[in-house]
Amino acid sequence: MIFMRVVYVITLMLIAHTAYAACSVNRCTGKISFIYINESSIRVRMDQDMTALNCTLSEGKYATLRAGHPFREEIYKTLLAGHVAENPNMSIRISESTNGCRIQYITSSH
């Protein structure tokens, strides 16, 4: 009986973890797989299928952190730290229906 409960709990944890690492219409959660920086924006690609996002991806594959974002420096530093650490729990929240999938904010959990 106890063994079955342990198996049940472990199965639920695995399912919950798998379901968490994905993209929905307004957010993507997973690892940062690529960061591309130019003079007007920072572009970010996740290790998930980002086409589920309700926006137009920059170059068909990137979410965009615009140069004028009020927390650009803080977000960039967090993205970079998550990328280097290969944190699988980075989450990017985008503004829906935007060209370039503009990043509103990010979260990082461990």
C-alpha positions as CSV (number, residue, x, y, z in Angstrom):
1,M,0.0,0.0,0.0
2,I,2.7,2.5,0.9
3,F,4.7,1.4,-2.1
4,M,1.8,2.3,-4.4
5,R,1.4,5.7,-2.8
6,V,5.1,6.4,-3.3
7,V,4.8,5.4,-7.0
8,Y,1.7,7.5,-7.4
9,V,3.4,10.6,-5.9
10,I,6.6,10.2,-8.0
11,T,4.4,9.8,-11.1
12,L,2.5,13.0,-10.3
13,M,5.8,14.9,-9.7
14,L,7.2,13.7,-13.1
15,I,4.0,14.7,-14.9
16,A,3.8,18.1,-13.2
17,H,7.5,18.8,-14.1
18,T,7.0,17.8,-17.7
19,A,3.8,19.8,-18.0
20,Y,5.6,22.9,-16.5
21,A,8.4,22.9,-19.1
22,A,6.5,24.1,-22.2
23,C,5.0,27.1,-24.0
24,S,1.4,28.4,-23.8
25,V,-0.2,31.4,-25.5
26,N,1.5,33.9,-23.2
27,R,4.6,32.2,-21.6
28,C,7.4,29.8,-22.3
29,T,9.2,27.8,-19.6
30,G,12.4,25.8,-20.0
31,K,16.0,26.5,-20.7
32,I,17.4,29.5,-22.5
33,S,19.0,27.9,-25.6
34,F,20.2,31.0,-27.4
35,I,20.7,34.8,-26.7
36,Y,21.2,37.2,-29.7
37,I,22.0,40.8,-28.9
38,N,22.0,43.7,-31.3
39,E,21.6,47.5,-31.0
40,S,17.8,47.5,-30.8
41,S,16.9,44.4,-28.9
42,I,18.0,41.2,-27.1
43,R,16.4,38.1,-28.7
44,V,15.9,34.9,-26.8
45,R,15.2,31.4,-27.9
46,M,14.0,28.7,-25.5
47,D,14.5,24.9,-25.7
48,Q,10.7,24.6,-26.2
49,D,8.4,24.9,-29.2
50,M,7.8,28.6,-29.1
51,T,5.2,28.5,-31.9
52,A,2.4,28.1,-29.3
53,L,3.0,31.7,-28.2
54,N,0.2,34.1,-29.3
55,C,2.6,36.5,-31.0
56,T,4.9,36.7,-34.1
57,L,8.3,35.4,-33.2
58,S,11.2,37.6,-34.4
59,E,12.9,35.8,-37.3
60,G,10.4,33.0,-36.6
61,K,12.2,31.8,-33.5
62,Y,13.0,34.6,-30.9
63,A,11.2,36.4,-28.2
64,T,12.4,40.0,-28.0
65,L,13.5,42.2,-25.1
66,R,13.2,45.8,-26.5
67,A,15.9,48.4,-25.9
68,G,13.4,50.7,-24.1
69,H,12.1,48.1,-21.6
70,P,12.4,49.7,-18.1
71,F,14.0,46.6,-16.6
72,R,16.1,45.6,-19.6
73,E,19.3,45.3,-17.7
74,E,17.9,43.3,-14.9
75,I,16.0,40.9,-17.3
76,Y,19.1,40.5,-19.4
77,K,21.3,39.7,-16.4
78,T,18.8,37.1,-15.2
79,L,18.5,35.6,-18.7
80,L,22.3,35.4,-19.0
81,A,22.6,33.7,-15.6
82,G,19.9,31.2,-16.4
83,H,21.5,30.5,-19.8
84,V,25.0,29.9,-18.2
85,A,23.5,27.8,-15.4
86,E,21.3,25.9,-17.8
87,N,18.4,26.5,-15.5
88,P,15.4,24.5,-16.7
89,N,12.9,26.7,-14.9
90,M,13.3,30.0,-16.7
91,S,9.9,31.5,-17.7
92,I,9.4,34.3,-20.2
93,R,6.1,36.1,-20.2
94,I,5.3,37.8,-23.5
95,S,2.8,40.5,-24.6
96,E,0.3,38.7,-26.7
97,S,-0.3,39.7,-30.3
98,T,2.9,41.6,-30.5
99,N,5.3,41.6,-33.4
100,G,8.6,40.0,-32.2
101,C,6.9,38.5,-29.1
102,R,7.9,41.3,-26.8
103,I,9.0,40.1,-23.4
104,Q,7.0,41.6,-20.5
105,Y,8.9,39.9,-17.6
106,I,10.7,36.7,-16.7
107,T,10.8,34.4,-13.7
108,S,13.4,32.0,-12.6
109,S,12.9,29.2,-10.1
110,H,15.0,26.4,-8.8
